[in-house]
Amino acid sequence: MAEIIEIMDENALNRAITRISHEIVEKNKGTENLVIVGIKTRGMPIARRIAENIRSFESGDVVLGSVDITDYRDDKKKDGKCRTENIIDIDVQDKNVVLVDDVIYTGRTCRAAINAVMDKGRPQKIQLAVIVDRGHRELPIRPDYAGKNVPTSRDETIRVLLKEQDDRDGVLLTKKGGAK
């Protein structure tokens, strides 16, 4: 039987998003040329919340976009069709791009997102914001902003719950073979 542990409740998740929002503005010295890009699907609602937070305390506009990495994944068989015109929906040329996702694990999702962004243009820099960094990287990628570092084993899973998709906010750790 699997053991499920709530490692972040709604308040903790909101505090993490607020902290990440402030860190992004501080590190980028404001919002000029700042672009927040959510990695579909779970990164998009988090990116939206970060952009809304930044707008609440910083003057200037925050550009919000999304990236679909489907065509860039290395674990899916290619069907020969390429949807590159729909990969990213905003201009990234010479911008400070902050990619947003829920969890970083191996780094492969982030690598795919970076490739998609680079195919759209050449940003000034690309940063990464995640709610949970669980380790086990297979690529030399690390987040610039992380809500929580949670060392896990490979047989554990992390799930970020979002009101937009799950009707509640929180972060769950599932341990396989938990208490019986």
N, C-alpha and C positions, 0 to 999 in steps of 0.2 A: 504494500500500500504506500502511496506517495504522501509525504508530509508537506503541507503548504504553510509557509510562514510569510506574514505580511511584514516587509522590511521598510516600507514607507507608506504612511497613510495619506489621506488627501492633503492635510496641512503640511506634512513634510514634502510632498511633491510640489505643492504651490510655493513653499519656501525655496526649494531647489531651483525652480523655474525663475523666481524673482532674483535670486542670487546670480544665476547664469546671465540673466538679462543685464544686470548691473555690471558684471564682469565684461560682457561683450562691449558695452559702451565705453567702459574704462580702457580696455585694451586697444580699442579702435579710435580712441580720442573723440568720441561723439558718433554721430550717425551719418556724417557726410560719406558718400560712396558705399554705405553699408547695405548689404543685401542679405536677407535671411532666407535660406532655402531649405524647405522641409523635404526629407527623403520619403517618398510615398511608400507606405501608407501611414504608418504610425508616427513618422517624424513630422508630418504636416500639421496635425493639431498642436503639437508641442511648439513648432515654429510659429504658428499663429499666436499662441499664448505669449511667447517671447516677444514678438513684434508688438502686441498689444501692451505688454508691460513696458517696453521701451518707450512707446508713444505716450504712456501715462506720466513719465517723469523727464522726458527729453524733448526739446524742441526739434523740429525738422521731421521729415518724413522717413519712414522705415519701409523699404521695399521688401515685399514678401513674395516669394515664389515657391515653386515645387519642382522636384526632379523625379522622373520615372526612370529607374535603372534597369528595367526589364531587359533591354537589349544589351546591357553591359555585364550581366551576371555571368560568372564562369562556371556555374553549376547547372545551367539549363541548356538543353540542346537547342541549337539555332534552327529556326524554321525557314531561314532565307529571307524573311521579311524584316525590314528595318523601318522603325518608326521615328527616325532621328528628328523629324520636324516637331515631334511632340515631347521630346526628352525633357527640356527645361523651358519654362514659359516666360522668362525675363532676360534682360540684357545683363551679362556678367562681365563684359569687357572693362578692364581697369577698375573693377569694383573689389571691395573687401567682402568676400563671400563667406558666410557662416552656414555650413551644412548642419542640419539638425536631424538627429535620429533618437529613437528610444533607448536602445542598448547597443554597446559596441562589444563584440565578442572576438571573432577572428580578424576583423578588419576588412573582409572582402566586400561587404556592402559599401563601406566608405570608399574603397578603391574604385568600385563601379561608379559611385556618385562623382568622384573626382574626375574620372574619365569622361563622364557625360558632361560635366561642367566645362572641361577643357575643350571638348568638341564644339561647344557653343561659343567660346571666346577665351580670351586670356585674362583672367582676373589678376588684380594686383596681388592678392593673397587669398588662400582658402584656409578656413579654420573649421574645427569640428566641435559641436556641442551635443552632449548626450545626457540622458537622465542617469543611466547606470553604465559604469565601466566594469565588466566582469572578468577581464583578463583573458588569457589564452590566445593572444594574438598570433596569427600566422604571417602577418605582414608588418613592416615597421611603421605602424600608424598608431598615433595616440590622440586622445581628445584634448583640445585646448580648454574645454569647459566640461566638467562632469558634476552631476548632482550628487552622486554617491559612487564610491568604489566598493564593489562587493566581490571579494575573492570567492570563486566558486570552483567546484570540481566539474569535469566535463559532463557528468551525468546529471547535473543540476540544471535547472532552467530558470530564467528570469522573465517575468511578464509585467510590462508596464500597462496598467489599466487606465483608460482615459474615458471621461464622461461622454465624449463625442462618439465613441465606438463601443464602450462597455457599460455605460450608464453609471460608472463610478470611477473615482481616481484612486490610485494606489500602485504599489509595486509588490509583486509576489515572488517569492523564491520557492521553487518546488524541488524537494529532495526525493529522489526515487528510492524506494525501499525504506521509507521512513518508519516511524513508530507503528508497531503492530498491535 
